[in-house]
């Protein structure tokens, strides 16, 4: 089992942030598959990051961090 599937919610948020910060553009479906969670969980994770000031752009075409 890939290590991404064993992460708790805080670790998942940090991991998603790190992927996006490195320039990856990923859809909610991509992220849900990577972390073995539902798409709605990823949408909530993105909402949490936006709420604390992470400038994340996108939705259907994929998420990315705005520099």
PDB file of N, CA, C and O in Angstrom:
ATOM      1  N   UNK A   1       0.854  -1.185   0.000  1.00  0.00           N
ATOM      2  CA  UNK A   1       0.000   0.000   0.000  1.00  0.00           C
ATOM      3  C   UNK A   1       0.897   1.244   0.000  1.00  0.00           C
ATOM      4  O   UNK A   1       1.774   1.370   0.855  1.00  0.00           O
ATOM      5  N   UNK A   2       0.687   2.163  -0.949  1.00  0.00           N
ATOM      6  CA  UNK A   2       1.499   3.389  -0.995  1.00  0.00           C
ATOM      7  C   UNK A   2       1.342   4.191   0.295  1.00  0.00           C
ATOM      8  O   UNK A   2       0.273   4.182   0.905  1.00  0.00           O
ATOM      9  N   UNK A   3       2.407   4.887   0.714  1.00  0.00           N
ATOM     10  CA  UNK A   3       2.347   5.636   1.972  1.00  0.00           C
ATOM     11  C   UNK A   3       1.274   6.714   1.995  1.00  0.00           C
ATOM     12  O   UNK A   3       0.791   7.058   3.074  1.00  0.00           O
ATOM     13  N   UNK A   4       0.883   7.261   0.848  1.00  0.00           N
ATOM     14  CA  UNK A   4      -0.138   8.300   0.804  1.00  0.00           C
ATOM     15  C   UNK A   4      -1.481   7.813   1.343  1.00  0.00           C
ATOM     16  O   UNK A   4      -2.278   8.611   1.838  1.00  0.00           O
ATOM     17  N   UNK A   5      -1.728   6.539   1.252  1.00  0.00           N
ATOM     18  CA  UNK A   5      -3.013   5.994   1.669  1.00  0.00           C
ATOM     19  C   UNK A   5      -3.104   5.809   3.185  1.00  0.00           C
ATOM     20  O   UNK A   5      -4.183   5.531   3.708  1.00  0.00           O
ATOM     21  N   UNK A   6      -1.988   5.960   3.890  1.00  0.00           N
ATOM     22  CA  UNK A   6      -1.966   5.777   5.340  1.00  0.00           C
ATOM     23  C   UNK A   6      -1.891   7.099   6.114  1.00  0.00           C
ATOM     24  O   UNK A   6      -1.685   7.088   7.327  1.00  0.00           O
ATOM     25  N   UNK A   7      -2.052   8.216   5.440  1.00  0.00           N
ATOM     26  CA  UNK A   7      -1.894   9.510   6.092  1.00  0.00           C
ATOM     27  C   UNK A   7      -3.153   9.920   6.857  1.00  0.00           C
ATOM     28  O   UNK A   7      -4.272   9.619   6.438  1.00  0.00           O
ATOM     29  N   UNK A   8      -2.952  10.619   7.999  1.00  0.00           N
ATOM     30  CA  UNK A   8      -4.102  11.212   8.674  1.00  0.00           C
ATOM     31  C   UNK A   8      -4.441  12.527   7.973  1.00  0.00           C
ATOM     32  O   UNK A   8      -3.752  12.916   7.030  1.00  0.00           O
ATOM     33  N   UNK A   9      -5.477  13.205   8.411  1.00  0.00           N
ATOM     34  CA  UNK A   9      -5.959  14.384   7.679  1.00  0.00           C
ATOM     35  C   UNK A   9      -4.944  15.518   7.637  1.00  0.00           C
ATOM     36  O   UNK A   9      -4.813  16.174   6.603  1.00  0.00           O
ATOM     37  N   UNK A  10      -4.228  15.769   8.718  1.00  0.00           N
ATOM     38  CA  UNK A  10      -3.230  16.844   8.729  1.00  0.00           C
ATOM     39  C   UNK A  10      -2.073  16.497   7.801  1.00  0.00           C
ATOM     40  O   UNK A  10      -1.606  17.346   7.040  1.00  0.00           O
ATOM     41  N   UNK A  11      -1.613  15.258   7.863  1.00  0.00           N
ATOM     42  CA  UNK A  11      -0.538  14.827   6.969  1.00  0.00           C
ATOM     43  C   UNK A  11      -0.974  14.920   5.514  1.00  0.00           C
ATOM     44  O   UNK A  11      -0.190  15.309   4.647  1.00  0.00           O
ATOM     45  N   UNK A  12      -2.233  14.559   5.247  1.00  0.00           N
ATOM     46  CA  UNK A  12      -2.759  14.641   3.872  1.00  0.00           C
ATOM     47  C   UNK A  12      -2.779  16.089   3.390  1.00  0.00           C
ATOM     48  O   UNK A  12      -2.379  16.369   2.259  1.00  0.00           O
ATOM     49  N   UNK A  13      -3.243  17.020   4.243  1.00  0.00           N
ATOM     50  CA  UNK A  13      -3.262  18.439   3.873  1.00  0.00           C
ATOM     51  C   UNK A  13      -1.860  18.933   3.527  1.00  0.00           C
ATOM     52  O   UNK A  13      -1.667  19.624   2.527  1.00  0.00           O
ATOM     53  N   UNK A  14      -0.892  18.575   4.352  1.00  0.00           N
ATOM     54  CA  UNK A  14       0.493  18.996   4.112  1.00  0.00           C
ATOM     55  C   UNK A  14       1.016  18.386   2.814  1.00  0.00           C
ATOM     56  O   UNK A  14       1.692  19.055   2.033  1.00  0.00           O
ATOM     57  N   UNK A  15       0.703  17.128   2.595  1.00  0.00           N
ATOM     58  CA  UNK A  15       1.162  16.450   1.383  1.00  0.00           C
ATOM     59  C   UNK A  15       0.532  17.062   0.126  1.00  0.00           C
ATOM     60  O   UNK A  15       1.218  17.270  -0.875  1.00  0.00           O
ATOM     61  N   UNK A  16      -0.762  17.346   0.180  1.00  0.00           N
ATOM     62  CA  UNK A  16      -1.433  17.993  -0.958  1.00  0.00           C
ATOM     63  C   UNK A  16      -0.820  19.359  -1.210  1.00  0.00           C
ATOM     64  O   UNK A  16      -0.519  19.705  -2.352  1.00  0.00           O
ATOM     65  N   UNK A  17      -0.632  20.137  -0.149  1.00  0.00           N
ATOM     66  CA  UNK A  17      -0.023  21.458  -0.284  1.00  0.00           C
ATOM     67  C   UNK A  17       1.355  21.341  -0.940  1.00  0.00           C
ATOM     68  O   UNK A  17       1.683  22.108  -1.846  1.00  0.00           O
ATOM     69  N   UNK A  18       2.151  20.388  -0.483  1.00  0.00           N
ATOM     70  CA  UNK A  18       3.502  20.221  -1.019  1.00  0.00           C
ATOM     71  C   UNK A  18       3.471  19.873  -2.507  1.00  0.00           C
ATOM     72  O   UNK A  18       4.265  20.408  -3.281  1.00  0.00           O
ATOM     73  N   UNK A  19       2.568  18.989  -2.914  1.00  0.00           N
ATOM     74  CA  UNK A  19       2.448  18.628  -4.335  1.00  0.00           C
ATOM     75  C   UNK A  19       2.079  19.849  -5.188  1.00  0.00           C
ATOM     76  O   UNK A  19       2.663  20.087  -6.245  1.00  0.00           O
ATOM     77  N   UNK A  20       1.099  20.612  -4.705  1.00  0.00           N
ATOM     78  CA  UNK A  20       0.645  21.781  -5.466  1.00  0.00           C
ATOM     79  C   UNK A  20       1.713  22.866  -5.487  1.00  0.00           C
ATOM     80  O   UNK A  20       1.891  23.542  -6.501  1.00  0.00           O
ATOM     81  N   UNK A  21       2.423  23.038  -4.380  1.00  0.00           N
ATOM     82  CA  UNK A  21       3.486  24.046  -4.303  1.00  0.00           C
ATOM     83  C   UNK A  21       4.615  23.730  -5.286  1.00  0.00           C
ATOM     84  O   UNK A  21       5.274  24.632  -5.804  1.00  0.00           O
ATOM     85  N   UNK A  22       4.822  22.447  -5.530  1.00  0.00           N
ATOM     86  CA  UNK A  22       5.869  22.026  -6.465  1.00  0.00           C
ATOM     87  C   UNK A  22       5.431  22.156  -7.920  1.00  0.00           C
ATOM     88  O   UNK A  22       6.202  21.858  -8.831  1.00  0.00           O
ATOM     89  N   UNK A  23       4.183  22.606  -8.140  1.00  0.00           N
ATOM     90  CA  UNK A  23       3.731  22.859  -9.504  1.00  0.00           C
ATOM     91  C   UNK A  23       2.837  21.789 -10.105  1.00  0.00           C
ATOM     92  O   UNK A  23       2.417  21.920 -11.255  1.00  0.00           O
ATOM     93  N   UNK A  24       2.539  20.745  -9.366  1.00  0.00           N
ATOM     94  CA  UNK A  24       1.635  19.733  -9.903  1.00  0.00           C
ATOM     95  C   UNK A  24       0.227  20.327 -10.017  1.00  0.00           C
ATOM     96  O   UNK A  24      -0.212  21.081  -9.148  1.00  0.00           O
ATOM     97  N   UNK A  25      -0.457  19.982 -11.078  1.00  0.00           N
ATOM     98  CA  UNK A  25      -1.859  20.375 -11.254  1.00  0.00           C
ATOM     99  C   UNK A  25      -2.669  19.088 -11.203  1.00  0.00           C
ATOM    100  O   UNK A  25      -2.562  18.234 -12.082  1.00  0.00           O
ATOM    101  N   UNK A  26      -3.480  18.965 -10.159  1.00  0.00           N
ATOM    102  CA  UNK A  26      -4.203  17.724  -9.912  1.00  0.00           C
ATOM    103  C   UNK A  26      -5.679  17.988  -9.693  1.00  0.00           C
ATOM    104  O   UNK A  26      -6.048  18.963  -9.038  1.00  0.00           O
ATOM    105  N   UNK A  27      -6.515  17.138 -10.229  1.00  0.00           N
ATOM    106  CA  UNK A  27      -7.955  17.257 -10.013  1.00  0.00           C
ATOM    107  C   UNK A  27      -8.309  16.627  -8.668  1.00  0.00           C
ATOM    108  O   UNK A  27      -7.510  15.903  -8.075  1.00  0.00           O
ATOM    109  N   UNK A  28      -9.514  16.913  -8.205  1.00  0.00           N
ATOM    110  CA  UNK A  28      -9.995  16.295  -6.968  1.00  0.00           C
ATOM    111  C   UNK A  28     -10.022  14.780  -7.125  1.00  0.00           C
ATOM    112  O   UNK A  28      -9.718  14.052  -6.179  1.00  0.00           O
ATOM    113  N   UNK A  29     -10.383  14.302  -8.307  1.00  0.00           N
ATOM    114  CA  UNK A  29     -10.415  12.850  -8.547  1.00  0.00           C
ATOM    115  C   UNK A  29      -9.011  12.253  -8.461  1.00  0.00           C
ATOM    116  O   UNK A  29      -8.824  11.186  -7.876  1.00  0.00           O
ATOM    117  N   UNK A  30      -8.021  12.943  -9.047  1.00  0.00           N
ATOM    118  CA  UNK A  30      -6.634  12.475  -8.947  1.00  0.00           C
ATOM    119  C   UNK A  30      -6.206  12.366  -7.493  1.00  0.00           C
ATOM    120  O   UNK A  30      -5.661  11.349  -7.066  1.00  0.00           O
ATOM    121  N   UNK A  31      -6.462  13.435  -6.736  1.00  0.00           N
ATOM    122  CA  UNK A  31      -6.056  13.477  -5.331  1.00  0.00           C
ATOM    123  C   UNK A  31      -6.800  12.431  -4.502  1.00  0.00           C
ATOM    124  O   UNK A  31      -6.210  11.789  -3.633  1.00  0.00           O
ATOM    125  N   UNK A  32      -8.087  12.264  -4.769  1.00  0.00           N
ATOM    126  CA  UNK A  32      -8.869  11.264  -4.039  1.00  0.00           C
ATOM    127  C   UNK A  32      -8.302   9.867  -4.272  1.00  0.00           C
ATOM    128  O   UNK A  32      -8.252   9.052  -3.351  1.00  0.00           O
ATOM    129  N   UNK A  33      -7.882   9.596  -5.486  1.00  0.00           N
ATOM    130  CA  UNK A  33      -7.294   8.300  -5.805  1.00  0.00           C
ATOM    131  C   UNK A  33      -5.947   8.126  -5.110  1.00  0.00           C
ATOM    132  O   UNK A  33      -5.663   7.061  -4.562  1.00  0.00           O
ATOM    133  N   UNK A  34      -5.128   9.157  -5.130  1.00  0.00           N
ATOM    134  CA  UNK A  34      -3.804   9.099  -4.506  1.00  0.00           C
ATOM    135  C   UNK A  34      -3.915   8.822  -3.011  1.00  0.00           C
ATOM    136  O   UNK A  34      -3.171   8.007  -2.466  1.00  0.00           O
ATOM    137  N   UNK A  35      -4.851   9.509  -2.351  1.00  0.00           N
ATOM    138  CA  UNK A  35      -4.956   9.436  -0.888  1.00  0.00           C
ATOM    139  C   UNK A  35      -6.041   8.484  -0.402  1.00  0.00           C
ATOM    140  O   UNK A  35      -6.278   8.368   0.801  1.00  0.00           O
ATOM    141  N   UNK A  36      -6.695   7.808  -1.331  1.00  0.00           N
ATOM    142  CA  UNK A  36      -7.723   6.816  -1.001  1.00  0.00           C
ATOM    143  C   UNK A  36      -8.831   7.398  -0.117  1.00  0.00           C
ATOM    144  O   UNK A  36      -9.221   6.811   0.892  1.00  0.00           O
ATOM    145  N   UNK A  37      -9.317   8.559  -0.525  1.00  0.00           N
ATOM    146  CA  UNK A  37     -10.444   9.219   0.135  1.00  0.00           C
ATOM    147  C   UNK A  37     -11.451   9.600  -0.943  1.00  0.00           C
ATOM    148  O   UNK A  37     -11.167   9.469  -2.134  1.00  0.00           O
ATOM    149  N   UNK A  38     -12.615  10.067  -0.535  1.00  0.00           N
ATOM    150  CA  UNK A  38     -13.611  10.471  -1.532  1.00  0.00           C
ATOM    151  C   UNK A  38     -13.307  11.888  -2.047  1.00  0.00           C
ATOM    152  O   UNK A  38     -12.589  12.658  -1.409  1.00  0.00           O
ATOM    153  N   UNK A  39     -13.862  12.197  -3.192  1.00  0.00           N
ATOM    154  CA  UNK A  39     -13.660  13.513  -3.805  1.00  0.00           C
ATOM    155  C   UNK A  39     -14.126  14.615  -2.872  1.00  0.00           C
ATOM    156  O   UNK A  39     -13.486  15.663  -2.787  1.00  0.00           O
ATOM    157  N   UNK A  40     -15.217  14.399  -2.179  1.00  0.00           N
ATOM    158  CA  UNK A  40     -15.738  15.413  -1.253  1.00  0.00           C
ATOM    159  C   UNK A  40     -14.722  15.720  -0.145  1.00  0.00           C
ATOM    160  O   UNK A  40     -14.619  16.868   0.287  1.00  0.00           O
ATOM    161  N   UNK A  41     -13.984  14.730   0.314  1.00  0.00           N
ATOM    162  CA  UNK A  41     -12.938  14.956   1.328  1.00  0.00           C
ATOM    163  C   UNK A  41     -11.866  15.880   0.769  1.00  0.00           C
ATOM    164  O   UNK A  41     -11.402  16.785   1.462  1.00  0.00           O
ATOM    165  N   UNK A  42     -11.473  15.661  -0.465  1.00  0.00           N
ATOM    166  CA  UNK A  42     -10.469  16.524  -1.096  1.00  0.00           C
ATOM    167  C   UNK A  42     -11.013  17.940  -1.236  1.00  0.00           C
ATOM    168  O   UNK A  42     -10.292  18.904  -0.973  1.00  0.00           O
ATOM    169  N   UNK A  43     -12.261  18.082  -1.642  1.00  0.00           N
ATOM    170  CA  UNK A  43     -12.861  19.420  -1.761  1.00  0.00           C
ATOM    171  C   UNK A  43     -12.855  20.135  -0.405  1.00  0.00           C
ATOM    172  O   UNK A  43     -12.591  21.336  -0.338  1.00  0.00           O
ATOM    173  N   UNK A  44     -13.141  19.409   0.658  1.00  0.00           N
ATOM    174  CA  UNK A  44     -13.091  20.008   2.002  1.00  0.00           C
ATOM    175  C   UNK A  44     -11.661  20.385   2.367  1.00  0.00           C
ATOM    176  O   UNK A  44     -11.432  21.432   2.974  1.00  0.00           O
ATOM    177  N   UNK A  45     -10.695  19.539   2.003  1.00  0.00           N
ATOM    178  CA  UNK A  45      -9.287  19.846   2.269  1.00  0.00           C
ATOM    179  C   UNK A  45      -8.867  21.133   1.560  1.00  0.00           C
ATOM    180  O   UNK A  45      -8.201  21.984   2.150  1.00  0.00           O
ATOM    181  N   UNK A  46      -9.256  21.269   0.301  1.00  0.00           N
ATOM    182  CA  UNK A  46      -8.925  22.474  -0.467  1.00  0.00           C
ATOM    183  C   UNK A  46      -9.578  23.692   0.177  1.00  0.00           C
ATOM    184  O   UNK A  46      -8.956  24.749   0.280  1.00  0.00           O
ATOM    185  N   UNK A  47     -10.816  23.550   0.604  1.00  0.00           N
ATOM    186  CA  UNK A  47     -11.524  24.648   1.265  1.00  0.00           C
ATOM    187  C   UNK A  47     -10.798  25.063   2.545  1.00  0.00           C
ATOM    188  O   UNK A  47     -10.674  26.254   2.828  1.00  0.00           O
ATOM    189  N   UNK A  48     -10.323  24.094   3.315  1.00  0.00           N
ATOM    190  CA  UNK A  48      -9.573  24.396   4.548  1.00  0.00           C
ATOM    191  C   UNK A  48      -8.300  25.176   4.233  1.00  0.00           C
ATOM    192  O   UNK A  48      -7.968  26.138   4.926  1.00  0.00           O
ATOM    193  N   UNK A  49      -7.587  24.756   3.179  1.00  0.00           N
ATOM    194  CA  UNK A  49      -6.349  25.449   2.816  1.00  0.00           C
ATOM    195  C   UNK A  49      -6.643  26.875   2.355  1.00  0.00           C
ATOM    196  O   UNK A  49      -5.914  27.803   2.704  1.00  0.00           O
ATOM    197  N   UNK A  50      -7.692  27.048   1.584  1.00  0.00           N
ATOM    198  CA  UNK A  50      -8.067  28.398   1.143  1.00  0.00           C
ATOM    199  C   UNK A  50      -8.432  29.276   2.335  1.00  0.00           C
ATOM    200  O   UNK A  50      -8.104  30.462   2.368  1.00  0.00           O
ATOM    201  N   UNK A  51      -9.112  28.684   3.310  1.00  0.00           N
ATOM    202  CA  UNK A  51      -9.559  29.428   4.487  1.00  0.00           C
ATOM    203  C   UNK A  51      -8.385  29.985   5.296  1.00  0.00           C
ATOM    204  O   UNK A  51      -8.503  31.044   5.912  1.00  0.00           O
ATOM    205  N   UNK A  52      -7.264  29.281   5.296  1.00  0.00           N
ATOM    206  CA  UNK A  52      -6.092  29.759   6.033  1.00  0.00           C
ATOM    207  C   UNK A  52      -5.137  30.567   5.145  1.00  0.00           C
ATOM    208  O   UNK A  52      -4.026  30.897   5.558  1.00  0.00           O
ATOM    209  N   UNK A  53      -5.582  30.880   3.922  1.00  0.00           N
ATOM    210  CA  UNK A  53      -4.820  31.794   3.079  1.00  0.00           C
ATOM    211  C   UNK A  53      -3.982  31.197   1.973  1.00  0.00           C
ATOM    212  O   UNK A  53      -3.235  31.923   1.316  1.00  0.00           O
ATOM    213  N   UNK A  54      -4.078  29.905   1.744  1.00  0.00           N
ATOM    214  CA  UNK A  54      -3.348  29.306   0.621  1.00  0.00           C
ATOM    215  C   UNK A  54      -4.095  29.676  -0.655  1.00  0.00           C
ATOM    216  O   UNK A  54      -5.292  29.416  -0.779  1.00  0.00           O
ATOM    217  N   UNK A  55      -3.390  30.275  -1.590  1.00  0.00           N
ATOM    218  CA  UNK A  55      -3.985  30.759  -2.832  1.00  0.00           C
ATOM    219  C   UNK A  55      -4.082  29.622  -3.854  1.00  0.00           C
ATOM    220  O   UNK A  55      -3.209  29.472  -4.709  1.00  0.00           O
ATOM    221  N   UNK A  56      -5.135  28.836  -3.759  1.00  0.00           N
ATOM    222  CA  UNK A  56      -5.328  27.701  -4.655  1.00  0.00           C
ATOM    223  C   UNK A  56      -6.346  28.086  -5.714  1.00  0.00           C
ATOM    224  O   UNK A  56      -7.421  28.602  -5.407  1.00  0.00           O
ATOM    225  N   UNK A  57      -5.984  27.822  -6.985  1.00  0.00           N
ATOM    226  CA  UNK A  57      -6.838  28.142  -8.116  1.00  0.00           C
ATOM    227  C   UNK A  57      -7.311  26.846  -8.746  1.00  0.00           C
ATOM    228  O   UNK A  57      -6.593  25.846  -8.753  1.00  0.00           O
ATOM    229  N   UNK A  58      -8.517  26.872  -9.272  1.00  0.00           N
ATOM    230  CA  UNK A  58      -8.995  25.763 -10.085  1.00  0.00           C
ATOM    231  C   UNK A  58     -10.081  24.965  -9.426  1.00  0.00           C
ATOM    232  O   UNK A  58     -10.425  25.177  -8.263  1.00  0.00           O
ATOM    233  N   UNK A  59     -10.610  24.052 -10.185  1.00  0.00           N
ATOM    234  CA  UNK A  59     -11.612  23.110  -9.693  1.00  0.00           C
ATOM    235  C   UNK A  59     -11.711  21.949 -10.677  1.00  0.00           C
ATOM    236  O   UNK A  59     -11.096  20.907 -10.450  1.00  0.00           O
ATOM    237  N   UNK A  60     -12.468  22.100 -11.763  1.00  0.00           N
ATOM    238  CA  UNK A  60     -12.652  20.998 -12.700  1.00  0.00           C
ATOM    239  C   UNK A  60     -11.376  20.657 -13.466  1.00  0.00           C
ATOM    240  O   UNK A  60     -11.086  19.484 -13.697  1.00  0.00           O
ATOM    241  N   UNK A  61     -10.624  21.664 -13.857  1.00  0.00           N
ATOM    242  CA  UNK A  61      -9.424  21.443 -14.658  1.00  0.00           C
ATOM    243  C   UNK A  61      -8.238  21.012 -13.809  1.00  0.00           C
ATOM    244  O   UNK A  61      -7.207  20.603 -14.343  1.00  0.00           O
ATOM    245  N   UNK A  62      -8.375  21.100 -12.515  1.00  0.00           N
ATOM    246  CA  UNK A  62      -7.300  20.719 -11.600  1.00  0.00           C
ATOM    247  C   UNK A  62      -6.932  21.889 -10.698  1.00  0.00           C
ATOM    248  O   UNK A  62      -7.136  23.053 -11.042  1.00  0.00           O
ATOM    249  N   UNK A  63      -6.401  21.559  -9.570  1.00  0.00           N
ATOM    250  CA  UNK A  63      -5.999  22.583  -8.607  1.00  0.00           C
ATOM    251  C   UNK A  63      -4.527  22.928  -8.811  1.00  0.00           C
ATOM    252  O   UNK A  63      -3.720  22.077  -9.185  1.00  0.00           O
ATOM    253  N   UNK A  64      -4.197  24.186  -8.559  1.00  0.00           N
ATOM    254  CA  UNK A  64      -2.806  24.624  -8.551  1.00  0.00           C
ATOM    255  C   UNK A  64      -2.686  25.796  -7.595  1.00  0.00           C
ATOM    256  O   UNK A  64      -3.663  26.494  -7.325  1.00  0.00           O
ATOM    257  N   UNK A  65      -1.494  26.003  -7.090  1.00  0.00           N
ATOM    258  CA  UNK A  65      -1.245  27.124  -6.202  1.00  0.00           C
ATOM    259  C   UNK A  65      -0.803  28.316  -7.040  1.00  0.00           C
ATOM    260  O   UNK A  65       0.061  28.203  -7.910  1.00  0.00           O
ATOM    261  N   UNK A  66      -1.410  29.449  -6.759  1.00  0.00           N
ATOM    262  CA  UNK A  66      -1.057  30.683  -7.456  1.00  0.00           C
ATOM    263  C   UNK A  66       0.134  31.300  -6.737  1.00  0.00           C
ATOM    264  O   UNK A  66       0.107  31.498  -5.522  1.00  0.00           O
ATOM    265  N   UNK A  67       1.161  31.596  -7.488  1.00  0.00           N
ATOM    266  CA  UNK A  67       2.363  32.198  -6.881  1.00  0.00           C
ATOM    267  C   UNK A  67       2.290  33.686  -6.869  1.00  0.00           C
ATOM    268  O   UNK A  67       3.215  34.346  -6.396  1.00  0.00           O
TER     269      UNK A  67
END
